[in-house]
Amino acid sequence: MNAITRTAGMIVQCYKMKCKQKILCSFFIITVILSVSIFPKSKYKNGNGWGGFKLHSVNGSLFLNGDYRIENSHLLSNYRDEYRTAAFSGDLIINTRSELFHPNFLQIDLGGGYSPGARRENYLVAPDRTDTQTTERLNLGLSFFNQRPISINLFGDYSHNFVNRELTSDIESNQFRYGANLNFVNKFLPASARYMHSNWKQNELQNFRQFKTIRDNVGIDFTKSFSKYDETELKLSYDDYSRKYVNALVINSYISSYALRNRLFLTSDRQNSLNSYLWYQDQKGNQKLRRIQVSENLNLRPIEVIDLRGRYQYTKNDFFTVESDQNSLFGEVTHHLYRSLDSYFNYEFIDHKQIFFKEK
């Protein structure tokens, strides 16, 4: 009764919040309700004694690399130079995996890495130079309801890179990504939805130049098999790109993509198949582009020592004032002799047309 009263109180407080806060609060309440109903507290009470939290594994790796080279140059003009370089790089990675209450309720993957590096170049004639580089990484993944009909994966990662370059500008880069995946497993129409946000920024410290890219991606995938002899996949996605360059030029791109893939197996061993692929992309914004691609691939093995492959592909591009059409045809016969000798015979034909020229 106390749990029901507390849940009702959370719902009332959630109703009073703003729109974005309502979404986060609703997700939290649904997670709590499902955790109580799917994973009873009596069965998974204390985990390993830390209130339901259990650490499963900690692993990592250490990589070190060193390199030293000497190179002498002597040209016909009597120019001589000696080049000496010494380089060092390393990579330290640590990953952990843990769970809360139950691995099928919440699995937590946390990791990080550190990569230092240095390089020194010495010349007899040209100026010497030294470069140093450091990279730090941190990533977090949360997996809710693994091995359940509906599962949710949340992720986020951050990386920072700094390059100190002698005789030129230092470079500092930061990248931050986060997103979510929703998977719906069923026999009729398995589906998955995804969202990802990426923010990348690079600064040239001495030149005061900055580059920036922001991307938002939304997609949904469907898979369907009508029999054991076929596989069909439909992918829909939308990208929102924003790129900022040094001269304050901003380029925005809005990209819609649709892809349909089908595999038809002609025999039960799946060695003979017909693969069909249809892809359409429509890009709007500062750089407009339309592209259509259709392909058919046929793979046959009439006897054990003979393989037959055939492919037809059509591609159409429309980029600003340039239009192009391309048809390609490919065929290949392969003969296997005692698993030690393979003989190939293939033929390829390409017909490419543009508004400016035509070539074969």
N, C-alpha and C positions, 0 to 999 in steps of 0.2 A: 504493500500500500504506500509506503514511504517513497519507493522508486517511482510509482505512478504519479504521486503528488509532485515530486521534483521534476519529472518529465513534463507534466502539464505546466508547471511554472516556467520552464525553459521555453516552451512553445509560446506562452503569452509574451514573454520578454522578446522573443524573436519577431513576433508580429509587430512590435513597436519600433523595430529598427528600420534603417534605410534599405534601399533595394539591394546594393552589393553586400551589405552586412546580412541581409536576410538569406542570400544564397549561401554564404559561408556558414551561418548559423543552422540553416536547414540541413546542410551536408553533415554537420557535426551531430545533430540530433538523430538523423537517420543512421549514422555510424554507431551511435550509442545503442539505439534500439536493436539494430542487427547484431551487435556484439553480444547483447544479453540473450537474444532469441536463438542465435546460431551456436554460440559458444557459452554454455551456462557457467556461471561463476563457481558452482559447486565442483565442477570438474577441473577447471583451470583457475584455481584460486590464487596461488601465490607465485606462479612461475618458478623462478629460482630464489625467491625470497625478496625480490625487489619490487613488490607491488605488481606482479604480473609481467615484468620485464625480464627477458632472458637473453643473454649474450651467447650466440652460437659459435662464432668463429672470428678470429683475427688473423689476417695473413698479409703478406707484403713481399716486396722484392727490392733488391738493391742492385743497380747496374752502374759500373764504372768503365770508362773508356779513355784511353790515352793514345796520342798519335804524334810522331815526330818525323819530319821529312827534310831532306836536303836536295836541292835541285840546282844544277849549274847550266847556264845558258851561254852559248858562244855563237854569234851570228857572223855571216860573211862580211859584214861591215866592220868587223873587229870589235863589236859591242859585246861586253861580258857582264854577267850579273850572277849573283848567287842568292838563292831563295831558301830561307830556313823557316819552317813553321812548326810550332808546338801547340797542340790542342788537347783539351781535357773536357770531358762531359760526364755527367752522372744523372741518375734518376732513382729517386726513393719513392716508393708507392706503398701505402697502407690502406687496407680495406677491412671493414667489419660488417658482420651480418648478425642481426638480432631479431627478436620477436616480442610482441606484446600480447599477452594472454594465450595466443595460439598462432602457429605460423600461417594458418589459413585466415586469420583475422587481420593481422598487421605484421608484415615483414619489413624490416628497416635495413637498408644498405647505406652505409656511410663510408666515404673514402676520401683520401687526399694524397697529394703528391708534391714533391719538390725536385726541380731539375736545374742544377747549376751548370755553367759551362764557361770556358775561357779559351781564347785563341790569340797567339802572338805570331806576327809575321815580321821577319828581318830580311832586309835587302842590302846589297852593296851600294846601289845607285838610288833606288826609289826610297821614299821615307818609310820608316818602320811604323807599324800600327798594332794596337792591341784592342781586342773586343772581348767583353764579358757579357754573359746573359744569365738571367735567373727566371724561373717560371714556378708559380705556385698554383695548385689546383685543389678544389674542394667540390665534392659531389654528394648529393643526398637523394635516395630513392625510397618511396613509401609504396608498398603493395598491399592493398586491401582485398580480402576475400579471394585469395589464390585458390585455384581448383574448385571454384564455385561458378554457377551459371553467369553471374555478373561479377566482374572484378574491376578494380580501379587502381591505376598506377599514377602516382605523382612523382615528379622529379625536378631537380634544380641543380645547377652547377655553376661554379665561378672560377675563372682563371685570370691570372695577372702575369704579364710578361714584361720584363725590362731589359733592354739591350743598351749597353754603354759602348759606343763606337768612337774610337780615337780618330781625329781628323774629320769627323762629320757629326751629324746631329744624333743625339740619343733618342731612342724610341720606347714609348711606354704604351702597352695595350691592355685593355680590360674587356672581358666578355662575360656576360651573365645570361643564363638561359633558365627557363622554367616551363613546365607544361604538365599535361595530364593525358592519360589514355583510359578509355572506357571500353571494356570488352564484354560482349554478350554472346555466350556460347549456347547453342541450341542445335537441334537436328534439322530444323526447317530452313533457317536463314541466319547463319553466324554473321555477326557484324562487329565492327570496332570503330570508335571515334577518337580523334586526337586533336590536341591543341598545343602549340609551342610558341613561345615568345623568345626572341633572341635580340640582345643589345650588345653591339661591338663598337668599341671606340679606340682609336689610335692617335697618340700625340707625338709629334716631333718637337722635342722640348726646346732645342736651340733655334729652330726655324719658326716656332710658334704656328705650326700647321696641324690641322686636326681633320681626321676622317672618321665618319660615323655611319653605321648601318643598323637599321632597326627592321626586324622581320616578325610578322605574325602569320602563322600557318594554321589552317583549320582543315581537317580532312575526315572522311568517312569511307570505310571499306566494307564490301559485302562479298561473301563467298557462298557458292552453291554448287552442289553436285546432284544431278538428276539420276545418275546411276554410278556404278563402280568404274565406268569407262570414260568419265568426263569430269572436268574441274573448270568452274567458271568464277572469275573474279572481277568485280567492278570497283574502281577507285575514283573518288571525287575529292578534289582539293582546291583550296583558295589561299593565295599568298598575297600579303600586303608588304611590299618592300619600300623602304625609304633610305636613300643613300645621300650623304652630305659630303661634298668634296672641299678642298682647301680654299677655293675661290668663292665659297658660300653657295655654290651651285647645288641644288637639291633635285634629285631624280626620284620620282615616285613611280612604282610599277604595281599594277593590280593584275594578278595572274590567276586564271581559272583553268583547271586541267581535268580532263575526263579520260579514263583509260578502261578498256574492256579487254580481258584476256580469257581465252578459252583453250583448253587442252582436251583433245579427243583421242583416247587410246584405242587403237584398232585391234589389239590383241590383249589377252589377259596378263601377259608378262610385261606390258607397257614398253616394249622395245620398238613398237611401231606406233607412231602418233602423228596427229595433225594439230599444229599449234597456230592459233589465230590471235592477232593483236591489233587493236584499234585505239589510237591516241589522238586527242584533240586538245590544243592549247590556245587560249585567247588571252593575250597580254595587252592591257590598256595602260594609260598614263603617259609619261613623257616619251617612252619608247614602245611603240605599238608593234605587235607581232602576232601573227596567226600561223599555226602550224598543224598540219594533218599528216598522220603516218598510219599506213595500213600494211600489215605484213602477214604472210602465210608461210609456214615452215612445215615440211613433210619429211619425216624420218622413217625409213623402212629397212628391214633386215629380212629379205626374202629367203636367204639361206645363211648358215652360220658364218661363212667366210666373206659375205658380201654385205656392205652397208651402202644405202642410197640416201642422199640428202638433197633436198630442193628447197629453194626460197624465192619468193617474190615479194618485193617491197615497193610501195609507192609513198613518196613524200612531197608535200606541197608547202612552201613557205611564202608568206606575204609580210615583208618587212619594209615599212615606209613605202618607197616607190619601186622597190625591187620585188619581183615575183619569180618564183622558180618552181619547176616541176621535175621530178626525177622518178624514173622507173628503173628498177634493177631486177635482174634475173640471175640466179645462181644455181648450179647443179654440180654434184660431186658423187663419184663412185669410188669406194674404198674396198680393196681386197686384202684379206689377212691370210698370211701363209705361215702356218705352224707357230703362230704367236711370236714370230721373230722378224717377220718382214711384212710391212704394210706398203701397198702401192695405191697411189691416188691419181685420179683423173678428174679435173674439174673445168667448168666453163662458166664465165661471167659476162653478162651484157648490161651496160648502163646507158640509159638515154636521159640526158640532162638538158633542160630548156630553161632559159631566162628571157626576160623582156629585152635584154641587150644582145644575147647571142644564143646559139644552139650548138651543142657539141655531142659527138658520139664516139 
